[in-house]
Amino acid sequence: MSLLEHSPRFSENDAQQFVMDLYGIRASAESLPSERDQNFLMDAASGGRFVFKIANALEERAILETQNQTMLHLARHVTFCPQVVTTKSQDQET
């Protein structure tokens, strides 16, 4: 089975519940286009906005960890790039 055939298919309500459960953030969700993952634009009740990414289950963990490490590295040097947000349990979900 290819990555594209195995893309996640969650609802906006699912994304809202995941974000509440994992991050403790109440937010509305709007689906964003994506090829192999599933992304949502989240508008937090507190006023912030962020992208919530649900990775494809067939994606290699090393790829996801590399993406997170790249964002962490860039965040130490510039302020205008996406940043990794840890869960309530302080995990960097990948």
C-alpha positions in Angstrom: 0.0 0.0 0.0 1.4 3.4 -0.9 1.7 6.4 1.3 -0.9 8.3 -0.7 -3.4 5.5 -0.4 -2.9 5.4 3.4 -3.4 9.2 4.1 -5.2 9.9 7.4 -8.8 10.8 7.2 -10.0 12.5 10.3 -12.7 15.0 10.7 -12.3 18.6 11.9 -14.1 17.5 15.1 -11.5 14.8 15.6 -8.7 17.3 15.2 -10.3 19.6 17.8 -10.6 16.7 20.2 -7.0 15.5 19.6 -5.7 19.1 20.2 -7.7 19.4 23.4 -6.6 15.9 24.7 -2.9 16.2 23.7 -2.2 20.0 24.2 -5.0 21.2 26.4 -5.9 23.8 23.8 -9.5 24.5 22.8 -9.5 25.4 19.1 -11.6 25.3 16.0 -10.2 23.3 13.1 -10.2 23.9 9.3 -8.9 21.3 6.9 -5.8 22.2 4.9 -4.7 20.5 1.7 -2.0 17.8 2.0 -0.7 15.0 -0.1 0.3 12.3 2.4 -0.5 13.7 5.8 -3.5 15.5 7.2 -3.2 19.1 8.3 -5.6 21.4 10.1 -5.4 25.2 10.7 -6.3 25.5 14.3 -7.7 28.8 15.7 -7.3 28.7 19.5 -9.9 30.2 21.7 -7.0 32.2 23.3 -6.3 33.8 20.0 -3.3 31.9 18.6 -3.2 30.0 15.3 -1.2 27.0 14.4 -1.1 24.0 12.1 -1.9 20.5 13.6 -0.4 17.8 11.5 -1.5 14.1 11.6 1.3 12.1 10.0 0.7 9.2 7.7 1.0 6.0 9.6 3.2 4.5 6.9 5.7 7.4 7.1 9.1 6.4 8.4 9.6 7.8 11.9 13.1 9.0 11.0 11.5 11.4 8.4 9.1 12.8 11.0 11.9 13.2 13.6 14.1 14.9 11.0 11.3 17.4 10.3 10.9 18.1 14.0 14.7 18.5 14.5 14.9 20.8 11.5 12.2 23.1 13.0 13.8 23.0 16.4 17.2 24.0 14.9 15.7 26.8 12.8 13.7 28.1 15.8 17.1 28.7 17.6 18.2 31.0 14.8 15.1 32.7 13.3 11.6 33.6 14.6 9.6 33.3 11.4 9.5 29.6 10.9 7.1 26.9 12.3 7.9 25.6 15.7 7.4 22.2 17.3 4.9 22.3 20.2 5.1 19.7 22.9 2.1 17.9 24.3 0.9 18.3 27.8 3.1 15.4 28.8 6.1 17.2 27.2 6.4 14.8 24.3 7.4 15.9 20.8 4.7 14.0 19.0 5.9 12.7 15.7 
